[in-house]
Amino acid sequence: MTSLLDIPPAVLVLEDGRIMHGHAYGAVGTALGEAVFSTGMSGYQETLTDPSYHRQVVVMTAPHIGNTGVNDEDQESDQIWVAGYVVRDPAIRPSNWRSTRSLQDDLYDQGVVGISGVDTRALTRHLRERGAMRVGIFSGADGHASDAELLERVRSAPAMSGAELASQVSTDSTYVVPAVGAKRFTVAALDLGIKSMTPAQMAARGITVHVLPAESSYEEVLAVQPDGVFFSNGPGDPATADGQVELLRQILTDRLPFFGICFGNQLLGRALGFGTYKLKYGHRGINQPVLDRATGRVEVTAHNHGFAVDAPLDRDSDTEHGRVRVSHVCLNDDVVEGLECLDIPAFSVQYHPEAAAGPHDSEYLFDRFVELMRTGHIEHPSNTHSSVETTA
């Protein structure tokens, strides 16, 4: 067993000047990004390989990380995307029948710089009070500079506001995920940072999914002859995605059935004329309560977003594309978690219904997309709407 004396020291520096010391975890060197925290008790492998975490340093609030190791089945993409990783007590060794290697080794092999031995509860409380901010992790030779020099490096790093990142994580060329069993529909899915479980969920419902690059044109979308269009999750500031918003406006104008999640929800909001804004510290984890305002059902959901749509909760909105209502709301802070168009076939949610990792409460949304493509409208189980009621 490796002694702590053999592990290089590491230092975490926040842009507001707070400094925390620990030990190197994963690769040794420098990591710069936006400090965010994830409240999931499990699912760290799916978090690490989610492209939405590109350029973010993730703080895990659960104290013990790495217990179940890493396997090849739970990857959400072909690499780790987080810019850095912060844990309190890493597992000494993994213990799970599905594990093929340790998390420590995976981080090291992919060059992801992390830090362990940090009081992640104190760090999370700091981020909740001060907000998400830039951060650096420094270990090895990189950590020998003065505190003032390290702080200057952190403050010189690019901020998340104004960052266009979707094109950096998107596929370079179109690929197809075939339907499982009999084919029912074809979907054009714009890859803004898509997770592998998302097209898999659609394929399981008889959908052949054509996954397109983030900068695809409307002609390229129509070329696959889609029955519906999907916009995925992804990293960065939705205010930078003018090209994708214009593409979506064309889709809405032509009344192609549309479903968006996470970044796709923010882009639907922009296409409908709403603004977006940066949350103080965002929602990240697999335990966020969301109210479906049409049914009154509360879902436990998986989140990863630092931006949100600015749409009214107390009334339906009249837009260029007809009436729109806020369909889902976060019960922790009343943040908009979903939009439903009432006059065209389009809807979206801010969270992750693919349940990787996370609860399965929201998988019905893929069935809703199937119904939208089949009938052109959404039929809620209760046949009633309560969207004009506040949730506070």
Secondary structure, DSSP 8 states (H G I E B T S, - for coil): ---GGGS-EEEEEETTS-EEEEEEEEB-SEEEEEEEEE--SS-HHHHHT-GGGBTEEEEE-SSEE-TT-B-SSS-SSSS--BSEEE-SEE-SS---TT--B-HHHHHHHTT-EEEES--HHHHHHHHHHH-SEEEEEEEGGGGGS-HHHHHHHHHHS--STT---HHHHS-SS-EEE--SSS--EEEEEE-SS--THHHHHHHTTTEEEEEE-TT--HHHHHTT--SEEEE----S-GGG-HHHHHHHHHHHHTT--EEEETHHHHHHHHHTT-EEEEEEEEEEEEEEEEEETTTTEEEEEEEEEEEEEE--SSS-EEETTEEEEEEEEETTT--EEEEEESSSSEEEESSBTT-TTS-STTTHHHHHHHHHHHHSS---TTS---TTS---
